[in-house]
Amino acid sequence: MTTPAPVHHQPHPVRTWASVAGLLCAATAGGFLLEHRVSLTSQAMFYVLAVVMAAYTVSLLPSIICALGAVTAFNFFFVPPRWTFDVDSQEHLIALFTMLVVALVINHLAAALRRKTDLARLNEQRARQLQALAGQLANVTRADEVMLLGQNTLNAIFPGPSWVALRQPDGTLAGTEPLAQPVRDGLQCCLREAAVLGPGTGRWPGLNAWYLPLGTRDRMNGAVCIQHVLASDTANLEHAQALCTLLAQALWRIELMDSTMAAQAEAQRQQVQSTFLAAVSHDLRTPLATIVGATSALQTQDDKLNATEKKRLLGSIASEAAYLSSLTENTLQLVQLTNTAQPLQWQWESMEEIVGAALARWRQQDTTRRIQTKVPEGLPLIRADPVLLAQLIGNLLDNALKYSTGTIDLNVALVGGELQIAVKDRGEVIAAEAQHRIFEPYSRGDQSGQRGAGLGLALCRAIANVHGGKLTLRRRHGGGNSFVLSLPVDQHQPEGDLP
């Protein structure tokens, strides 16, 4: 953004007076060249033309001197008696006086027009500066970016230096420590009074800087200091106020956006809690009722139950307790991953070990050895949380064991710079319109009456997202479903053995 310096640049004084002398000499030369072909009035027009040109090219004083010089030169060189300053007739005297008045009027009108032209150009330049700043602020999403952009803009437009200080929650201004104490006091006073201070404002006129608020008395976002200004420069003061208004509006927009996002996050959290309570109430109540009933039967009818019935009741208790443990673990992990911003503790891990840990947990349920694995050697290491990834693979295996009866393939491969872990089954194909929905919390597919709160796949996708990967569902060739986890591989692998 360019500095709005005066549009009409004043030339060097020597060049100015040289221009005046040149115009007068040119007018005189023209009069002598056409002396025998034109009248005295036509010769006077050469000097009028010189005055008009001077009025548009030089400042006020030189143009007035040019007008007086034109009348004097015309009188000396052409008005009888020539080569003197005397005038031998009243008619010539009136003509000279009229010429002088015309020259001065032309000079005045030209100067006024030049001032209006300069002002129009300056206003256009300021409008472009406001437009450019507004366009840049439209893409800003943080308050510190507004501060930096505003400070750079003000320093480019005004002599400066200029500072932009933002209000902190405790009412103080941030980033003012390097400034001189008078500047800090001025910024703080401007923030407190929510008013413009400095020369030409009626408040603290003895200062050499303007202090402008960012906002209104009801909502102040900061203050601005612009140094080395003049009390008479009201136009630049108004321009500075317009720029500060844009900065204040941008800060207000960011604050509203942050508040809206916080409100949406809170509403989403409340909705998740409500949905969770509604979704898991039955899934918690049913196994608890089963456990309580079986335990009560063992306590009150122990002597009446044979060994087979006792074994059945104990198995029911163990099965329902395991289901409750799985449901609780999935719930807590999903809440932790979706409602906290704490980063995970990444470690360099081997996918062979993670898959092995997941298989060790599910081998007890896979009594018929339906799970077939294929993990090649020499796979690169990944930065991950091994417990979470093992839980993700375990949840996918659990779903495959529940909803299919054939062989389940667990394959790991390096594809295009990504490590892909695929869990493939031969169960009923999930419809295309339901493939996205099954990854949502508390949503279950339409497969046969398996119970559950629908948290497993939602947790799997959340774990994939925090690792910078993605979990997708594909239709398996020949029938069945394929859940594919894609994880990025860091090109800078650790050297030496892992601890």
N, C-alpha and C positions, 0 to 999 in steps of 0.2 A: 504494500500500500504506500503510495507516494505521499510526500509531504506537501501540504497545500500552501506552498510559497506564493507570494503575490504573482498573479498571472502576468501583469505588465512589468517586465524587468526594466529597471532604469539603466540606460547605457552610461558609459564613463563620461564625466563632464567635458573632457576635451573633445570626445566624439560628438557630444551634443552640440557644443558651440561650433564645431566644424560643420555639422549638418546645417545649422542656421545660416552660417556664412555662405555655404555652398548654395543653398536655396536662393539667397538674396543675389549672389553673383550670377546664378543661372537666369533668374528673372531679369536682371539688368542686361545680360548678354542677349537674351531674347528680344528685349526692347530695342537694343541697338541694331540687331540684325534686320528687324522688320521696321526700322524707323521710317523709311520712305514709302512703306506700303500700307501701314495701318495708322489709325488715328491715335491721339493721346489717350483716349479712353481704353482702346484695345491694349495699349502698352501697360496701362494700370492693371489689366486683368492678369498679366504675368505675375505681378506682385501679389494679387489676391490668391492666385493658385499656390504661390510659395507659402503664404500664410496658412492656407487650408492644409497643405502637406505637413507643415510644421506642427499644426494643432494635433494631427493624428500620429505624429512620430516622436515628438519630444514632450517633456513635462510642461507644466503650466507656465512657469517663469520664462524659460527660453522661448516658448511660443509667443508670449506677450512681447518680449524683446524683438522677436522676429516681425511681429505686426508693426511695432513702432519703427523698426529699421526699414521695413518695406515702404512706409509712408515717407520717411526721410530720404531714402534713396531715390524714390520716384520724383520727389520734389527737387532733389539736387541735380539729377541727370536729365530729366525730361520736361519738367514744368518751367515755362519761361518766367524770368530770365534763367537760362540753364547755367549750370556750374556754380550756382549760389543757392542759399537757403531762402532767398527772398521770393515773394509771390506778387506778381504785378497786376493781378486782377482778382476781384472778389469771387468770380466764378471758379477760378482755380483753387482758391482758398476753401470754398465750400466743398469742392470735389475732394480735396485732400482730407478735410475733416470727415466727410462721409466715408471715404475709404478707410480711415482709421476706425470709425465706429463699426463698419462692416467687418473689418478684420478682427476686432475684439469680440464681436458677437459670434462670429464663426469660431473663434478660438474657444470661447466659453461653451458653445454647444458641442463642439468636438470633444472638449475635455469631459463634459457631462456624459456624453455617449460612451467615451472610453471607460469612465468609471463604472457605468452600468454594465458594459460588456465584461469588464474584469470581474465585477460582482457576480454576474450570471455564470461566468466560467468557474468561479470559485464555488458557487452554490452547487453547480453540476458536479464538481470534483468532490465536494463533501457528500452529496447524495450517493455518488459511486462508492465512497468510502463506507458509508452506512450500509449500503447494499452488500458490499463485499464482506463486512463484518457480520451482518445478519446471516449471510450464506454460510460462513465458516462456523458460526455458533450453532447453526441448525444440526451439524454433525457431531457436536461435542456432547459427551455423556458424563463428564466428571467436573466437579467444581474447580479442581486445580488446573484443568485444561482451559477453563474459562479465564482464570486468573492469568495464566501465561499468555493466552491469546490477546486478552485485553491490554496487558502491559506492553507487549510488542507493538500492538496497534497504536497505542497512545504515544509511545516513544518514536514511532515513525511519523506521526502527524504533528506533534508539538515539539518545541525546542527541548523541553524536559530537563532533566530526567523525570520519568513518571513511575509511580508505583501503584499497584493494586493489592489491597490487603483484604482478606476474607474474614468474616466474623466466625468465631468459634462458639461452641455451645455455651461456654462460660461467659460470653459477652466480650471477650478480648479479641484482638486482631492477630491473625497468624502471620508469621514471616516478617515481622517488623523489627526484629532484633538488630539487623545491621544498620538500620536507619538512625539518623541523628535524633536526639531527644525532642527538639521542636517539631520535627516531622511526625514522630510518633504521637506527640500530644495533639497535633492538629488532626491526624487521622482519627484518634480516639474521640476528640471533641466532635468531629463531623459525624461519627457513628452515633454518639450520644444524642446530639441535637437533631440528627436527620436533616441537615440543612447544608447549603453550599457556603463555604467560607473562603475568604481571600479578597484580593483587590477587585473592586467593581461589584462586590456582592452585598455591601452594607454590613458585613460581619468580618471582623478581624481584617480591616482594610490595609493594615501595615505589613501584612505578609507578602512574600514574593511568590506565592504558590496558591493555586486553587485546590480546595479540598471538597470533593463531590461525593455524596452518598450513593451507595448502590442499593436502591430500594426506597421504600416509604417508611414513615414513622412506625407503622404497624408491623412492618416486616423488613428489617434491615439485614442485608447480606454482606456488607463490607463497606469500604471507603476507598477513594482514589485520590492521589496527590499528583498534581501537575505543576512543576516548578518553572521559574523564570517566565512569568506571564505579566501582562500589562493590564491595568485597571480599565483602560479605554478599549480593550479588545473584546467587546461584548459579543461580536459574531463568533469568535473562537470559543468563548465561554458557552454559548448556546450549543455549538457543535459538540463540545466536550460533554455537556449534559445529555445530548441525544445519544452519544456513544455509551455513556454510563447507563442510560435507560435500557439499551440493548443488552448490556452485560447483566444488569439486574434481572431482566426478563429471562435470560438464559439460565441464571442461577435459580430463579423461581421455578422454571420448567424442570430443571434437574431435581430440585427438591420435591416437586409434585410427583415426578416419575419414580423417585426412590420411595416415596410414601405409598404410591400406588402399588409398586412391586412388593413392598413389605406387607401391605394389606392383602394382596393376592396370595402371597405365600402363607400368611396366617389363615386366610380363608381355605386355602388348599389343605393346610395342616388340620384344620378343624374338620374338613370334609373327610380327610383320610381317617381321622380318629373315629368319626361317626360311622363311616363305611366299615371300618375294621370291627367296631363293636357289633354292628349288625351282621357282618359276615361270619365272624368266628364264634358268636354266642352259641349257636347250635353245635358247632364243631368242638367247642370246649365242654358244653353241657353233656353231650352224649357220652364221650369216653369217661368223664368224671362220674356220671351216673352208673356206668358199667363197672368202674373200679369200686365205687362205694357199695354197689349191690353184691359184687363177688366177695369183697372183703367182709361184708356183713354176714353173708352166708357161711363163710369159713369160720367166723367167730361164733355164730349162734348155733350152727348145725354141724359142727366139726365131727361129732360122734355119729351122726346119721349119714355122712357122706362116705362113699367108698373111694378108693384110690384113684379111679378113673375120673370121677367127678371133681375131686380136689385138683387133679392135674389140669383138667379143663378150666376150672376157675382161675388157677394160678397163671395159666397161659393167657387167659383173657386179660387179667390184670397187667401182665408184662406187655402184651400187645398194645393195650390202650395207653399204658404209661409211655411206651416208645413213641406212639403217635403224638401224644401230648408234648413230649420232648422235642420231636421234630417240628411240630407246629410252633412251639415257643421259640425255638432257635431261629426258624425262618422269619418269624415276626420281628424279633429283636434285631436281626441283621438288616432287614428291610428298613425298619425305622431308623437305624443308625446310619445307613448309607444314604437315605433320601432326606433326612432332616438335620444332618450335622455337616459342618464345613471343615472338620478336622481332617488333614491329609493322612493317608495311610502310610505305614512304615514299610517302604518298598525294600525288597532284598533281591539279590541275584539268585534265581531259582532254576532248577532243572525240571523240565516238563515230565521227564521220566519219573522223577520222585513224586511229583504232584499227582500224576495219574496212578502211581502205585499206592499212594496214601488213600486216594478215593476208592480204588478197587478193594483195598484191604477192609474198608468199612462195609462194603456192599457184598462181599463174597459170602457172608453168612446167609443173606437172603437169596443169593443166586445159587441155590443148592444144585440146580441142574446144569450149572456152568453155561448159561445162555450168553454171557458177555464174552465176546471175542475181541482182543485188543491187538493193535498194530502200531507200535511206537518205534520208529527207526532210530538208530544210533547216530550220535554226532549232531543232534539238534542244538541250535544256539540257546544260550541262557536268556531268560527274560526277567525284567524287574517287576515284581509282583508281590502280593500278599499270598503266601502258599495256602493258608487256611481257607481264605475266601475262594480261591480257585478250586481247591479240593471240594469245597461245599457246592460250588456251581456244577462241577462234573458229577458229584454225587446226586444232586437234585435231578439232573438230566437222566442219569441212570435209573433213579427211582421212578420217574415218569415212564421211561421205556419198559421197566419191569411191570408196572401197573397196567399199562394200556396196550401191551402187545404180548404175544405168546411165542413168537419165533426167536431167532438168533438176534442178538444186539451187538452191533459193531461199534467199537470205540477206536477211531483212527486219529493219529496225529501226523501232520505233514507240514513242511515249510513251503508255502506258496506265495510267490511274488513279494518277498520281504515280510510276510506275515506268517505267524504260527497258527495253524488252523486245527482245532480239536472238534471232531465230528462224532456225534452219537446218533447212530442210525438204527431204526427199528422197522419191523414189518407190520405194524399195527394199522388201524383204520386211518386213512389219509385225512388230515385236517383240511377242511374246506378253505379255499382262498380267502373268503370274506371273514373267516374266523382266525386267520393266522396272526393278524396284528392284535386282536382282542385278547388272545390267550396270554400275552405278555403283560397285561394290565393287572394290578392287584385285585384280588378277590373275584377273579374271573376264571371260570373253568370251561373246558371244552365239553362237547356233548357226548363224550365216550361213556360207556356203560357205567353205571351207578357208583363209581369210585368217589369216596368222600374226600373232602379237603377244603381249605379256605381259599385255594387259588393263589397262594403266595409263592410257590416254588419257582415258577418261570419268571414272575416279576422280580424276585430276588436275583435270579440268574442274570437278567438283563441289567439290573442295577450294578451287580458285581462287574459285568463286562464293561459298563460305561465308566466306572471309576478307574478301570485299568486302561482306558483309552481305546478299548476294543469295541466289538459289536457282536451281538448274538442274533442270528437269523434262522428262520425256519424254511426249509426247502422240501419240495416233494421228491421223494426218493424214486429213482428209476426202478421200475418193476413193482412198485407199491410200497407204501410206508412213508415214514417221515425222517428227515435228517435235520437235526439241530447242529448248527455250525458256529463255533466260537472262534472269532478272528482276533488275534492279539498282535500289536506292533512289536517288531524286534529291533532293539537298539543296535545300530551298526558298530558302536564302540563297546565291544565285549571286554569283560574284565580279564586281566592277564594273571596267569598263575592259578593255583588251586583256590577254591572258595574256602572261607574259614568254616 
